[in-house]
Amino acid sequence: MNKILKRSFVLFAIIFAFSAGILLYYFSLAVNGGDWATYPANKHIYSNGILTKAGQITDRNGTVLAETKDEKRVYNKNADIRKATVHAVGDLNGFVATGMHSAYLKELCGFDPINGVYNVSGEGNNIELTLDSSVSVTAYKALGSRAGTVGVYNYKTGEIICMVSTPTFDPASGDTPSGKGVYVNRLLSGVYAPGSIFKLVTALSAMENLSNVENMQFSCRQGVTIAGEWLSCLGNHGKIGLDGALVHSCNAFFAQTALELGRKRLTATAEKVGFNKTLEMDGIKCAESKYVVSKSNDIDFGWSGIGQHNDLVNPFQYLTFMGGIANEGKSITPYVVKKITTSGGSTVKKASKSTNRLMDEEQAKALTEMMRNNVKKNYGDWRFSGLEVCGKTGTAEVGDKSTPHSWFVGFCNNPDTPYAFTVIVENAGAGNGAATAIASTVLKQTRKISFD
């Protein structure tokens, strides 16, 4: 009897260990199967470590950006389209981490945990992007030889129309690109000093927290003294309120407003619109915008309220912020993957809206009016004829001897062109210069886009 009992325990132990092993295998397959299947050693989809077999990638208009032909992965024949969209499409070596060839490789190759890679014939899943290749080429040419990024998205639907980053490279050339940061998607992975575009955060925080904000005024005499140190301003604005301060981008007003708000309240507003957190686009993690002032002294805190000190902005985060203002306080999360389908046409994934309220409607309306006033009085409404652009420039200081970065952010307050945008041009000087001119060129091209 004891022998039978012992043998039963041994048998049960073996069955348990076998079952546990099976469960562990399937768990590992579910978690890691896609990575195993798309490992460069897999000759079903790679040749000498270069991706060859995967589905088609197209823009919103059906323009083919990349596909497999005759056992080879090929890009669009137009070099400008290739260079303008490579940070969204990706290269075949996987160096561009934000591109579809890297971030969506499993989906593109047609992997699923049950069938594995069923793409042995090169007919993986097809990915339709929300990008407009014509608008992207316009942005690429407008940036020219300068480093920077242009992001444009439909703030009603969430569709990213333009995601261009320079310097760039031609993924079809076969050459190893030279130049610093050519693989970096600056819209998603870049961080920059914001300069005066941060004044929109300070203005929003004042509206949220200060009961007398409509009548609040501060003095500007080419700047202001804070804690015995001088904080300079480009104008001598005298007594000035919020509306006038945003139009004239008065450093003295916004520095004093920051001090009136205090570190906790201004930080809370910054975090509500996306600072100090990791945002994602289609599951791709973006660089964090940073606003950290808990240990800053008063003069540095004053500078932080105007977008200097140690402030850092990720352009994608500011794109969502602009979309929130434009959309009556609700930000629809931007996305670039519109749809994934099998080679037979069955839908694997379809984009869905995700919203986040950043501010109430009245605050969004007030910011919209002030930003519209900026364009009319400062930046030249003639540059954006018929688009009803609302915007804010920024001239971000990046060192004593370096030329500042040029920012322009905003949106079209027009139902026919519902687009929010961020433009930054590295070391290009004043915001009301390079960045504004590029935004003008790109936004005019958006008039040709049809949307649902």
PyMOL commands that set and color helices and strands:
alter all, ss='L'
color gray80, all
select helices_A, chain A and resi 2-37+79-89+100-103+105-108+133-143+186-189+195-209+242-248+251-261+263-272+298-304+315-326+361-379+381-384+434-448
alter helices_A, ss='H'
color red, helices_A
select strands_A, chain A and resi 46-47+50-51+57-58+64-69+72-75+111-112+116-117+126-129+148-154+160-166+217-220+223-226+229-232+238-241+280-281+284-285+330-332+337-341+347-350+355-357+389-396+405-412+419-425
alter strands_A, ss='S'
color yellow, strands_A
deselect
rebuild
show_as cartoon
